[in-house]
Amino acid sequence: MNSDWQWVQLGEISEVISKGTTPTTHGVAFLDSGIPFLRAEDVVGGAVDVNSVKYYIDEKTHNKLLSRSQLQPGDFLITIAGSLGRVGYVPLNAPPLNCNQAVAFVRLKPNTIDLNFLLYVFQYEGITKSLLDVQKVGTIGNLNLEQIRDFQIPLPPLTEQKRIASLLARADRLRGLRRAAREQCDSLLQSVFLEMFGDAKYDVQEFKGVIKIDRTAANEDDIKILPYVGLEDVEKDTGDFAKEYRPIPQSMLATNYKFTPSHVLYGKLRPYLNKVVMPSFSGVCTTEILPLLPIKGKTNKAYLWAYLRSKKFVDWASNNVSGANLPRLSPELLGDYLLPVPPLALQDEFARVVARVESLRARMDESARQGEALFQSLLAESFG
C-alpha cells in the first residue's frame, strides 16, 4: 500500500453503527405490505433489491418500536449472524426500510470513504479474515457491534478510493456477465425441453419399467478408490455439481450406493430442492441420492435428467414425500410414477442438443473462472 494510505477502525469513519431487532419478539407480526424489513438473506452484495424483500412491518412499528433501526439511503450493511460478513448498502432512492438483528448498519461520515470502495474492501479475504476470526466466546457463529466498530480497513485518499472502486467495478461487471451467460445455457435447455416435450402427449409407463432404481451397495474397495458424492455436492435447480465440488474419495462409514457415467443421480431428500445431476465419472454416493439407470432402448439419461428437473415432476415429488422433519420421496413411490416416454429418436435428438450446450457451458465455465481470477487478482493488487 502507498505511504498516503492509513489504517482506520470502521468506527472512526462512521456516525452510527447499530443493528435491528425482530418485531415478532415483541409480539408484532409481519405483514404482506408496508415498510420493507430486511434480513440477512436480503444482503447479497451491492444495492439491496427492495422489490425482492419478503417481510414488511407497519409504520407504527417502524417509527416507534423499531425506530433505532430505521435505515437511511447510503447505509452500509453487514450480516453479523448466520452467513457472516456479506455486505451491501441501502440504495440512494430507497423507501423507508428497517432490519433485524442479523444485519448491522454503518452510517458513514460524509466525504470520508467511497461506498463502493468499502464494498470491495469487504470482498478481499486478506482483510475480512481478521474480522471473521475474532468471534467472541459465547457468540460463536455471530459478530457483535464492538467487533464491527474495531474492524480496521485501509483508507487511501478519496480520489484514490474512487479510482480503485471504478477499476474493480469494471472487472466485477465482466465476471457478472460471464456468470449470466453461463446461466443462460441452463435456461436454453429448459426451453428446448419444453418445446420438444411440453405439450405433446406420449405413452406413459411405470417409472420402474423404463428406469432402474439402482441401489447397488458400494463395497469397501469402492469407497476407498471412487469419488464420493453427498447431497451437499449437488446444486439445487441447476442440474450440476456444486462449484466447489471435487470428485475425490472420502472415508464414509455409512452405506453408499455405486454409480457410473450411465446413471442420473437424483436427490430424494427434500425433492423440492431439485438436486439432479449427470455424472461423467464412476463413484459412490450417499443413500439420500438414488442412482437411476435408463433401460437401454427405452429412455436415455439426458431426457431423464431434464424430466426429473421439470416443474411438473418437482411439484409431484414435493407433494408425495413422507417424514415431517426429513421429507423424502420413497423409491417405491417413484417406481410407480407414470413417466411419459417419447420416441427414443426424439429423446436422442434432445440428448444431442444437451451435449452441444454442455460443451458450450464448459467453455463458459472456463471464461467465468478467468473472470473471477482477474477480479481476485485486482482485489489482491489493490488491498494486498
C-alpha positions in Angstrom: 0.0 0.0 0.0 1.2 3.6 -0.7 2.5 5.8 2.1 -0.5 8.1 1.9 -2.8 5.2 2.9 -3.7 4.7 6.5 -5.5 2.0 8.6 -8.6 3.2 10.4 -11.2 1.5 12.5 -14.7 1.4 10.9 -16.0 3.3 14.0 -13.7 6.2 13.3 -15.3 6.9 9.9 -18.9 6.2 11.0 -21.6 8.3 12.6 -23.7 5.3 13.7 -23.1 1.6 13.9 -26.1 -0.4 15.1 -28.4 -3.3 14.3 -32.1 -4.1 14.3 -34.4 -6.5 16.1 -37.2 -8.9 15.1 -40.6 -7.4 15.8 -42.2 -10.8 16.5 -40.1 -11.0 19.7 -42.2 -8.1 20.9 -45.5 -9.7 19.8 -45.7 -7.8 16.5 -46.5 -9.8 13.4 -45.1 -9.3 9.9 -47.3 -8.0 7.2 -47.8 -8.7 3.4 -47.1 -5.0 2.6 -45.9 -1.8 4.3 -42.3 -0.9 5.4 -39.8 -3.4 3.8 -38.0 -5.3 6.6 -34.5 -6.5 5.7 -33.0 -9.8 6.9 -29.5 -11.2 6.2 -30.9 -13.0 3.2 -31.5 -9.6 1.6 -27.9 -8.5 1.8 -26.1 -10.2 -1.1 -23.6 -7.5 -2.3 -24.3 -4.1 -3.9 -27.5 -2.2 -3.5 -30.3 -4.0 -1.7 -33.1 -5.1 -4.1 -36.1 -3.6 -2.2 -38.6 -5.3 -4.6 -37.3 -8.8 -3.5 -37.8 -8.2 0.2 -40.4 -10.7 1.6 -41.2 -9.2 5.0 -42.9 -6.0 6.0 -43.9 -4.0 9.1 -46.4 -1.2 9.7 -45.4 2.4 10.1 -46.2 2.5 13.8 -43.7 -0.3 14.4 -41.2 1.3 12.2 -41.5 4.7 13.8 -41.8 3.7 17.4 -40.8 0.1 18.4 -38.1 -0.2 15.8 -37.1 3.5 15.5 -33.5 2.7 16.4 -33.0 0.5 13.3 -34.6 2.8 10.7 -32.3 2.7 7.7 -31.2 5.6 5.6 -30.1 5.8 1.9 -26.4 5.0 1.7 -26.2 3.0 4.9 -23.6 0.2 4.6 -24.9 -3.2 5.7 -23.0 -6.2 7.1 -24.5 -9.6 8.0 -23.5 -10.5 11.6 -25.4 -13.7 12.2 -25.8 -16.9 10.1 -23.7 -16.3 6.9 -21.2 -13.8 8.3 -19.6 -10.8 6.5 -21.9 -10.4 3.5 -22.2 -6.7 2.6 -24.5 -4.4 0.7 -25.9 -0.9 1.0 -29.3 0.9 1.1 -29.8 2.4 -2.4 -30.0 6.2 -2.6 -33.6 6.1 -3.9 -34.8 3.6 -1.3 -38.1 3.9 0.5 -38.2 3.7 4.4 -36.6 0.4 5.5 -35.9 -1.4 8.7 -33.8 -4.5 9.6 -33.4 -7.4 12.0 -30.6 -8.2 14.4 -28.7 -10.3 11.9 -27.9 -7.1 9.9 -25.6 -4.4 11.2 -25.8 -1.0 9.6 -23.0 1.5 9.3 -23.8 5.2 8.7 -20.6 6.6 7.2 -19.3 10.1 7.7 -19.8 12.2 4.6 -16.8 12.7 2.3 -14.7 10.2 4.2 -15.0 6.9 2.3 -16.5 5.9 -1.0 -19.3 3.4 -0.5 -18.3 1.2 -3.4 -14.7 1.2 -2.3 -15.8 -0.1 1.1 -17.9 -2.8 -0.6 -14.8 -4.1 -2.4 -12.7 -3.9 0.8 -15.1 -6.4 2.3 -14.7 -8.7 -0.7 -11.0 -9.1 -0.1 -10.4 -12.2 2.1 -7.0 -11.0 3.2 -8.7 -8.2 5.1 -12.0 -9.7 6.2 -10.3 -12.8 7.6 -9.3 -10.8 10.6 -12.9 -9.9 11.3 -14.3 -13.3 10.9 -11.6 -14.8 13.1 -12.4 -12.7 16.1 -15.8 -14.1 17.1 -16.2 -13.7 20.9 -16.5 -16.6 23.2 -20.2 -17.2 23.7 -21.2 -15.7 20.4 -19.8 -18.4 18.1 -21.4 -18.0 14.7 -22.1 -14.3 15.2 -20.3 -11.0 15.2 -21.1 -8.1 17.6 -21.2 -4.4 17.1 -17.9 -3.9 19.0 -16.1 -6.1 16.5 -17.6 -4.1 13.6 -16.5 -0.8 15.2 -13.0 -2.1 15.8 -12.5 -3.6 12.4 -9.6 -2.0 10.6 -9.7 -1.1 6.9 -7.2 0.6 4.6 -8.1 4.2 3.8 -6.4 5.9 0.9 -7.3 9.5 -0.2 -10.9 9.8 -1.6 -9.8 10.3 -5.2 -7.7 7.0 -5.0 -10.7 5.2 -3.4 -12.9 6.2 -6.4 -10.2 5.1 -8.9 -9.9 1.7 -7.3 -13.6 1.3 -7.0 -14.1 2.1 -10.7 -11.4 -0.4 -11.8 -12.9 -3.1 -9.6 -16.4 -2.3 -10.8 -15.4 -2.9 -14.4 -13.9 -6.3 -13.5 -16.9 -7.1 -11.4 -19.3 -6.4 -14.3 -17.2 -8.6 -16.6 -17.4 -11.6 -14.2 -21.1 -10.9 -13.7 -21.7 -11.0 -17.5 -19.8 -14.3 -17.8 -21.8 -15.9 -14.9 -25.0 -14.7 -16.6 -24.0 -16.2 -19.9 -23.4 -19.5 -18.2 -26.8 -19.4 -16.5 -28.4 -18.8 -19.9 -27.3 -22.2 -21.0 -29.5 -23.9 -18.4 -32.4 -21.7 -19.4 -31.9 -22.7 -23.0 -32.0 -26.4 -22.2 -35.2 -25.9 -20.2 -36.8 -24.1 -23.1 -35.7 -26.7 -25.6 -37.1 -29.5 -23.4 -40.5 -27.7 -23.1 -40.6 -27.1 -26.8 -39.8 -30.7 -27.7 -41.8 -32.5 -25.0 -44.0 -30.0 -23.1 -47.4 -30.1 -24.9 -47.2 -33.4 -26.8 -49.0 -36.5 -25.5 -46.9 -39.6 -25.2 -47.5 -43.1 -23.9 -46.8 -43.3 -20.2 -45.1 -46.2 -18.5 -44.3 -47.0 -14.9 -41.0 -45.5 -14.0 -39.6 -48.8 -12.8 -40.4 -50.3 -16.2 -38.1 -47.9 -18.1 -35.6 -46.8 -15.4 -33.7 -49.0 -13.0 -33.6 -47.6 -9.5 -30.1 -48.9 -8.9 -29.4 -49.3 -5.2 -26.2 -51.4 -5.6 -24.2 -51.1 -2.4 -20.6 -50.0 -2.7 -18.0 -52.3 -1.1 -15.0 -51.3 0.9 -12.7 -51.1 -2.1 -15.2 -48.9 -4.0 -15.3 -46.5 -1.1 -11.6 -46.3 -0.8 -10.9 -45.6 -4.5 -14.0 -44.0 -6.0 -15.1 -40.3 -5.7 -17.9 -39.7 -3.2 -20.9 -37.5 -3.9 -23.0 -36.2 -1.0 -26.3 -34.4 -1.3 -24.5 -31.1 -0.5 -22.3 -31.7 -3.5 -25.2 -31.2 -5.9 -26.5 -27.7 -6.6 -30.2 -27.1 -6.3 -32.1 -26.2 -9.5 -29.1 -26.1 -11.8 -28.7 -29.8 -12.7 -25.0 -29.6 -11.9 -22.5 -30.3 -9.2 -21.7 -27.5 -6.7 -18.9 -25.2 -7.9 -16.6 -26.2 -5.0 -17.1 -30.0 -5.5 -14.1 -32.1 -6.3 -14.5 -35.8 -7.2 -12.3 -37.4 -4.6 -12.8 -40.5 -2.4 -13.9 -40.0 1.2 -13.9 -42.5 4.1 -17.5 -42.9 4.9 -18.7 -45.5 7.5 -22.3 -45.4 6.3 -23.8 -47.4 3.4 -23.2 -45.9 0.0 -24.6 -46.6 -3.5 -22.4 -47.1 -6.5 -22.9 -45.3 -9.8 -21.4 -44.9 -13.3 -21.5 -42.3 -16.0 -24.6 -44.1 -17.4 -26.6 -43.1 -14.3 -28.5 -40.0 -13.4 -28.2 -39.0 -9.7 -31.5 -37.9 -8.0 -31.7 -36.4 -4.6 -34.7 -38.0 -2.8 -34.3 -35.9 0.4 -36.3 -32.7 0.2 -37.1 -33.1 -3.5 -38.3 -29.5 -3.8 -34.5 -28.6 -3.8 -34.4 -30.2 -7.3 -31.0 -31.8 -7.0 -30.3 -33.8 -10.1 -27.1 -34.3 -11.9 -25.5 -36.4 -14.7 -22.1 -37.6 -13.5 -19.3 -38.1 -16.1 -17.4 -40.5 -13.8 -17.9 -43.6 -11.7 -18.3 -43.1 -7.9 -20.2 -43.7 -4.8 -23.0 -41.6 -3.3 -25.0 -41.2 -0.1 -28.2 -43.2 0.2 -30.0 -39.8 0.1 -29.2 -39.9 -3.6 -30.8 -42.5 -5.9 -28.7 -43.7 -8.9 -31.1 -44.0 -11.8 -30.2 -46.1 -14.8 -32.2 -45.7 -18.0 -33.0 -49.0 -19.6 -31.4 -49.3 -23.0 -33.8 -48.9 -25.9 -36.5 -47.2 -23.8 -35.1 -44.0 -22.4 -31.8 -42.1 -22.3 -30.2 -40.2 -19.4 -30.5 -36.7 -21.0 -34.3 -37.0 -21.2 -34.5 -38.5 -17.7 -32.2 -35.7 -16.3 -34.3 -33.0 -17.8 -37.7 -34.6 -16.9 -36.7 -35.0 -13.3 -35.9 -31.3 -13.1 -39.2 -30.2 -14.8 -41.7 -28.2 -12.7 -44.3 -30.9 -13.2 -42.1 -33.6 -11.7 -40.7 -31.5 -8.9 -44.2 -30.5 -7.8 -45.3 -34.1 -7.8 -42.3 -35.3 -5.9 -42.6 -32.5 -3.3 -46.3 -33.3 -2.7 -45.6 -37.0 -2.3 -42.9 -37.1 0.4 -43.1 -38.8 3.8 -41.4 -37.6 7.0 -42.1 -34.2 8.6 -38.6 -33.2 9.5 -36.7 -35.0 6.8 -39.2 -35.3 3.8 -38.1 -38.0 1.4 -39.6 -39.4 -1.8 -39.7 -43.2 -1.4 -38.1 -45.3 -4.2 -41.2 -47.4 -4.2 -43.4 -44.5 -4.9 -41.0 -43.2 -7.6 -41.1 -46.6 -9.2 -44.9 -46.4 -9.6 -44.7 -42.9 -11.2 -46.2 -42.8 -14.6 -43.5 -41.4 -16.8 -44.2 -40.0 -20.3 -41.9 -41.8 -22.7 -41.4 -40.0 -26.1 -40.0 -42.0 -29.1 -36.4 -42.8 -28.5 -35.3 -41.0 -31.7 -36.7 -37.8 -30.2 -35.0 -38.4 -26.9 -31.7 -38.9 -28.7 -32.2 -35.7 -30.6 -32.6 -33.9 -27.3 -29.5 -35.6 -26.0 -27.5 -34.2 -28.9 -28.7 -30.7 -28.0 -27.7 -31.3 -24.4 -24.3 -32.4 -25.5 -23.8 -29.3 -27.6 -25.0 -27.0 -24.8 -22.9 -28.8 -22.2 -19.8 -28.2 -24.4 -20.7 -24.5 -24.6 -21.3 -24.4 -20.9 -17.8 -25.9 -20.2 -16.3 -23.1 -22.3 -18.3 -20.5 -20.4 -17.3 -22.1 -17.1 -13.7 -21.6 -18.0 -14.4 -18.0 -19.1 -16.2 -17.4 -15.8 -13.2 -18.8 -13.9 -10.9 -16.4 -15.8 -13.2 -13.5 -14.9 -13.2 -14.5 -11.3 -9.4 -14.9 -11.3 -9.0 -11.4 -12.8 -11.3 -9.9 -10.2 -9.5 -11.6 -7.3 -6.0 -10.6 -8.6 -7.2 -7.0 -8.8 -8.5 -7.2 -5.2 -5.1 -8.5 -4.1 -3.3 -5.8 -6.1 -5.5 -3.1 -4.6 -5.5 -4.2 -1.0 -2.9 -6.8 -0.5 
